[in-house]
Amino acid sequence: MLLAAHRDWSPLAVDRFHLLVRLRYYDGARFFRVVPGFVVQWGIAADSAVNAAWKGRAIPDEPVRRSNTRGRLSYARGGPNTRGAQLYLNLVDNPRLDTANSFGFPPIGEVREGLAVLDSLFAGYSCRRGSQGTCPSQDSIQLQGNAYLLRNYPRLDFLVSARVIRKW
């Protein structure tokens, strides 16, 4: 899959994304939340020591300049000014995320090639809010990294590597 980040959409977030990709933070990261008809989320590092080093390193909010449409990339967050390293890709048009919780989720880029890959990601572990399914615990991923996921969620798809291939 080929993604294009757009600095003019969300400069602080794109700078963070660029840094994390250059540091190979996302290499081996599992797509731990796949919600068909909504989003696919990842961005907790494979190594728990890396997660510990990045804990609490949030970037400030920015305005939403583009909509959360299919194939657009945005940072996940748990409240105002909490964007860190977790990302999601929209599986469908999600305009409600543009204003959700009064602050919205600004897209930082979009899929340029390989959009069909999103639809092929393993979605067998239920990750809907309030579900009693088998969704991975983000706290456990943070503390144990991929060891936890491989032991309990072996069918999750993952990023082999993420690289910056061209800058404009």
N, C-alpha and C positions, 0 to 999 in steps of 0.2 A: 504494500500500500504506500502511496506517495501523498504526503500532506504538505500543504503550503500554509505557512504562518504569515499573518498580515499585521505588521507592527502598528499600522495606523488604526487598526480596530481596537487594540488593547496593548499599548506599549510596554507597560510593566509586566504583564503576563507573558507576552511574547519574549521579552528579555529573559524571564525566568525559564520559560520552555527551552529557549536556545541554550542557556547555561546547563540545564539538566541533561539535555541531549548530548552536549559536548562532554559532560562528565560521565556519560553512559549510565546515568541514573536509571533509565527505563529498560535497559537491557535485561531480559529475562523476566520482566514484570508480567504478572498474570492479569487477564481480563476477569477480575473477580466478581463483577456485577454485570450480568447481561440480562436486560429486561426487554423481551421482544415487544416491539411497538412503542419503545421509549428510548432507552440509551444503553450504551456499553461503557463501563467505567474501569479504569486502571490507574496506576500511578503510585502504588506502594511498592517500594524497592524490594528486590528479591532477597537482599541481605538486611537483617535486622539492625546491624550496626550502622548501616547507611540511613535507615529510617530514624534511628536515634539521633544521628547527627543533624538531620533536617527537621526534627520536631520543633514546632513553634516558629518556624521561619516563614511567616505568612507575608503576602504582599497586599498592599491596599486595594480597595475596590476601585473600579473604573466604570465609566458609563457604558451602557450597552449601545453599540453603534451598528451592529448587524443582528439579524434574527437567528435564533437557534433552529435552523432548517436542517433537513437530512444531510448528513455528511459533515456538518460543522463541528469543530472542536472547541470545547470550553473547559475551564477549570471548575471542578466540583468544590463546594464549600459548605460549611455548616452554620454560617451566619455572616454578618458583616465583617469584612477585612480578615477572612480566614482562608483565602486561596493559598495553597501551599505547593503540592506536587501532583495531587490527584486530578485526572482529566476524565472527560467523557466525550464520546462521539454520539451525536444524535442519529438514531436509527430511522426517525420520521421527523416531520416538521413539528417542532415543539415551541410555538410562539409564546406559550404561557411561561416558559422559563426566562423570557426576556424581562419579565416584571415580577417573577415569583418572590415572595417574602419581601416585597417592596424594594429589593435591590437588584434583582435580575442576575443573570449569568452571562457575561459578555463573551461571545465567541472570539477566538484568537486565530482561527484558521479553518481550513476545509480540506477534505479529501480531494485530490486531483486525479488519482488513478487508484483503482482497486476497491471501489465502493462496495462491490458485491461481497468482499471479504467480511464486511460488517455483518451481513445477513447469515454468514456461515459459521460465526462464532458459537461455541457450545453454550447453550442456555438452559442446561438441565438442572442447575442448582437455583432454586427459586430465590429471587432477590427483590420481590415487591415489598414496599413499605407495609409493615404490620403482618407480613406472612409468617407462617409457622414452618416455612420450608427449610431448606438446608443451605441457606446463603452463608458464605464465609464471614467470619467475624473480622472486621477491620482491625480491631484491637489485637487479635491474635496474629494477624498478618504483620502488623507493625512490630510485635514483640518476637515473632519466630520466623518471619520472612517466608520464603518459598518452602521451607521444610514443613511448616504447618499445612500449606496448600497441597503439596505433593502427597502428604500423608492422608489428608481428609477430602481433598477435592482434585483427584488426579486427572480429571478430564478437562480442566480449564485450559483454554488456549492462552498463548503468551506471545510477547514480543521477543523475537530473537535478538534484534538490535535496532536501535534508532540512531540515525546519523544525519548531520547537516550535509546536504550534497551541493547546495548552491545558495549563495547569499546575493541579494539584490541591493 
